């Protein structure tokens, strides 16, 4: 698996299937090594991954993340093996426990203790039968790990971790727990806007869907932010810690801080200051692209 340093994390739910294929082709052409796709209430992540992999040649497609409450462990294992075999090893499975309000409130399922539930899920995946053609090399698995106990589980049982909505300080802590050999694939939201008011406003709009979710809140408190920082729309301190905003150099500096802290891979999530102007998406991706001369 060619998981080089920089990738993209992006919601493709607003794209038609053809538009998603065009998007992923362009991401590959720009030199990014991976595209990370989430699972919410839209497309099935494995079906979408199959489509995206079929429309690319070298790009890794990763789930960031597939919710373990949405399917049996054996189904997840067979999907992972199938996608890895079909794509010559370009599928990376990212799993997570999601959040109690989404699992119980939205899905009507019972939410268990995160680490114990993930451990049991991984156990059942490991014991699941699969008679299809195996991939040439073992497919990799990372888990959405924020706290120390989940990071320890990632180090023991998986190929690494995929922290989301964190900071370089968290990356440093995660690397210390994971040890030197585990994958540490960090998501970083970026706002290419030098106006502090505009950039932070765009960041607050993006943060609104996450700010009430307990697993993120607990982690932000663990990172040293206060309840006052997280309250309402989030303080400037909260925004500045978790978003990279400013000019190209400022965003590159934040990405480098993650690498310096021990990240294996950073997947950038462009946040659009003006939701009506889609050109900002490509402006961000093109300026930060590995294939571009900046």
C-alpha positions in Angstrom: 0.0 0.0 0.0 1.5 3.3 -1.1 0.3 5.5 1.7 2.6 8.5 1.3 2.4 11.5 3.5 -0.5 13.6 2.2 -4.0 12.6 1.5 -7.5 14.1 1.3 -10.5 13.6 3.6 -13.7 14.7 2.1 -17.5 14.3 2.1 -18.5 13.2 -1.4 -22.2 12.9 -0.6 -23.1 16.0 -2.6 -21.6 14.4 -5.7 -23.4 12.2 -8.1 -21.6 8.9 -8.9 -20.1 10.4 -12.1 -19.1 13.6 -10.2 -17.5 11.4 -7.5 -15.5 9.5 -10.1 -14.3 12.8 -11.6 -13.4 14.1 -8.2 -11.3 11.0 -7.2 -9.6 11.0 -10.5 -8.5 14.6 -10.1 -7.3 13.9 -6.5 -5.2 11.1 -7.8 -3.8 13.3 -10.6 -2.7 15.9 -8.1 -0.5 13.4 -6.4 -2.4 12.7 -3.2 -1.8 9.2 -1.9 -5.3 8.5 -0.4 -8.9 9.7 -0.3 -10.7 9.2 3.0 -14.4 8.9 2.9 -16.8 9.0 6.0 -19.9 7.0 6.8 -22.9 9.0 8.0 -26.4 8.5 6.6 -25.6 8.5 3.0 -23.9 6.0 0.6 -22.7 2.6 1.8 -18.9 3.2 2.4 -17.8 -0.1 0.9 -20.0 0.2 -2.2 -18.7 3.8 -2.7 -15.1 2.6 -2.1 -15.5 0.0 -4.8 -16.7 2.6 -7.3 -13.8 5.0 -6.4 -11.2 2.3 -6.6 -12.5 1.2 -10.0 -12.0 4.8 -11.3 -8.4 5.1 -10.1 -5.1 3.3 -10.6 -2.8 4.1 -7.7 -4.9 6.0 -5.1 -5.6 4.4 -1.7 -9.3 4.6 -0.7 -9.8 4.6 3.1 -12.9 4.6 5.2 -12.8 7.4 7.8 -14.7 5.8 9.4 -16.9 2.8 8.8 -19.3 2.6 11.8 -19.0 -0.8 13.5 -22.7 -0.6 14.7 -23.9 -0.6 11.1 -22.8 -4.2 10.1 -21.8 -7.5 11.5 -18.0 -8.0 11.9 -18.0 -10.9 9.4 -19.6 -8.6 6.7 -17.0 -6.0 7.4 -14.2 -8.6 7.1 -15.5 -10.0 3.8 -15.9 -6.5 2.4 -12.3 -5.6 3.4 -10.9 -8.7 1.8 -13.0 -8.3 -1.4 -12.0 -4.6 -1.8 -8.3 -5.3 -1.1 -8.2 -8.1 -3.6 -10.1 -6.2 -6.3 -7.9 -3.1 -6.0 -4.4 -4.8 -5.6 -4.2 -3.7 -2.0 -5.4 -0.1 -2.3 -8.2 -0.3 0.3 -7.6 0.8 3.8 -10.2 -0.1 6.4 -10.9 2.6 9.0 -13.3 1.5 11.8 -14.9 3.5 14.6 -17.4 3.3 17.4 -19.1 6.6 16.3 -21.1 8.4 19.1 -23.9 7.5 21.4 -26.3 10.2 20.2 -25.9 8.9 16.6 -26.0 5.2 17.4 -28.9 5.3 19.9 -30.7 8.4 18.9 -30.4 8.1 15.1 -30.2 4.4 14.6 -32.1 3.1 17.7 -29.2 0.7 18.6 -27.6 0.1 22.0 -24.2 1.9 22.4 -21.7 -0.1 24.4 -18.4 0.9 26.2 -16.2 2.0 23.3 -13.0 0.1 24.0 -14.7 -3.1 25.0 -17.1 -3.0 22.0 -14.3 -2.3 19.6 -12.2 -5.1 21.1 -15.1 -7.6 20.7 -15.7 -6.5 17.2 -12.0 -7.0 16.2 -12.1 -10.4 17.8 -15.1 -11.4 15.7 -13.6 -10.1 12.6 -10.4 -12.1 13.2 -12.4 -15.3 13.6 -14.7 -14.7 10.6 -14.5 -17.2 7.7 -13.8 -16.0 4.2 -13.5 -18.3 1.2 -13.1 -15.7 -1.6 -9.8 -15.1 -3.3 -7.5 -13.5 -0.7 -5.7 -10.2 -1.5 -2.0 -10.7 -2.4 -1.0 -8.9 0.8 -2.9 -8.5 4.1 -5.2 -5.6 4.1 -4.6 -2.9 6.7 -6.9 -1.8 9.5 -6.9 1.4 11.5 -9.3 2.5 14.2 -10.7 5.9 15.0 -8.7 6.4 18.3 -8.7 9.5 20.4 -8.1 8.6 24.0 -5.2 6.6 25.5 -7.1 3.3 25.9 -8.4 3.2 22.3 -4.9 4.2 21.0 -3.4 1.3 23.1 -5.9 -1.0 21.4 -4.9 0.4 18.0 -1.3 -0.4 18.8 -2.0 -3.9 20.0 -4.6 -5.1 17.6 -4.5 -3.0 14.4 -2.1 -1.4 12.0 -2.6 2.0 13.5 -5.0 4.8 14.3 -7.0 7.5 12.5 -7.5 10.5 14.9 -10.1 13.0 13.7 -10.5 16.7 14.7 -7.4 16.9 16.9 -4.2 18.9 17.0 -0.4 18.4 16.7 -0.2 18.1 20.4 -2.7 15.2 20.3 -0.6 13.7 17.4 2.5 13.8 19.7 0.6 12.0 22.5 -0.8 9.4 20.0 2.6 8.6 18.7 4.0 8.1 22.1 1.2 5.6 22.9 1.3 3.8 19.5 5.0 3.4 19.4 7.2 3.9 16.4 5.8 1.3 13.9 2.1 1.9 13.8 0.3 4.0 11.2 -0.8 7.3 12.5 -3.2 8.8 9.9 -4.3 12.2 11.1 -7.2 14.3 9.7 -6.7 18.1 9.6 -9.3 20.6 8.6 -7.9 23.5 6.5 -9.4 26.9 5.6 -7.4 28.8 3.0 -8.4 32.3 4.1 -6.2 34.9 5.6 -9.0 37.0 7.1 -9.4 35.8 10.8 -13.1 36.6 10.9 -13.9 34.8 7.7 -11.7 31.8 8.4 -13.0 31.3 11.9 -16.6 31.7 10.8 -16.1 29.0 8.2 -14.4 26.8 10.8 -17.3 27.3 13.2 -19.8 26.3 10.6 -17.9 23.1 10.0 -17.5 22.4 13.7 -21.2 22.8 14.5 -22.1 19.2 13.6 -19.4 17.8 15.9 -19.3 20.2 18.9 -22.0 18.4 20.8 -20.7 14.9 20.3 -19.3 13.5 23.6 -16.3 11.5 22.3 -14.9 14.6 20.6 -15.7 16.9 23.5 -14.0 14.5 25.9 -10.9 14.5 23.7 -10.8 18.3 23.4 -10.9 18.5 27.2 -8.1 15.9 27.3 -6.1 18.1 24.9 -6.3 21.0 27.4 -9.2 23.0 26.1 -11.8 24.1 28.6 -15.6 23.7 28.7 -15.7 27.4 28.0 -13.6 26.9 24.9 -16.0 24.3 23.6 -19.2 26.0 24.6 -21.5 27.6 22.0 -19.7 27.9 18.7 -16.3 27.4 20.2 -13.7 30.0 21.2 -11.0 31.3 19.0 -8.6 29.1 21.0 -10.6 26.0 20.2 -10.8 27.0 16.5 -7.1 27.8 16.2 -6.1 24.5 17.9 -8.1 22.2 15.7 -8.2 24.1 12.3 -5.4 25.1 10.1 -6.3 28.5 8.6 -4.5 31.3 6.8 -2.3 31.5 3.8 -0.6 28.6 2.1 2.5 28.8 4.4 0.4 28.8 7.5 -1.4 25.6 6.5 1.8 23.9 5.4 3.3 24.8 8.8 0.4 23.1 10.6 0.7 20.0 8.4 4.4 19.9 9.1 3.7 20.1 12.9 1.8 16.9 12.6 4.6 15.2 10.8 7.1 16.5 13.4 4.9 15.1 16.1 5.0 11.7 14.6 2.2 11.5 12.0 2.7 8.9 9.2 0.0 10.5 7.0 -2.1 13.7 7.1 -5.3 13.8 5.3 -6.5 17.4 4.7 -10.2 18.3 4.7 -10.8 21.5 2.9 -13.3 23.8 4.5 -14.9 26.2 2.1 -15.2 29.8 3.4 -18.1 30.5 1.0 -20.3 27.4 0.6 -21.6 28.8 -2.7 -18.1 28.9 -4.3 -16.9 25.4 -5.2 -13.7 26.8 -6.7 -12.3 27.1 -3.2 -12.2 23.3 -2.9 -9.9 22.9 -5.9 -7.9 26.0 -5.1 -7.0 24.4 -1.8 -6.3 21.0 -3.2 -4.3 22.3 -6.1 -2.1 24.6 -3.9 -1.3 21.9 -1.4 -1.0 19.1 -4.0 2.1 16.9 -3.9 2.4 17.2 -7.7 2.3 21.0 -7.7 5.3 23.4 -7.5 4.4 25.8 -4.6 
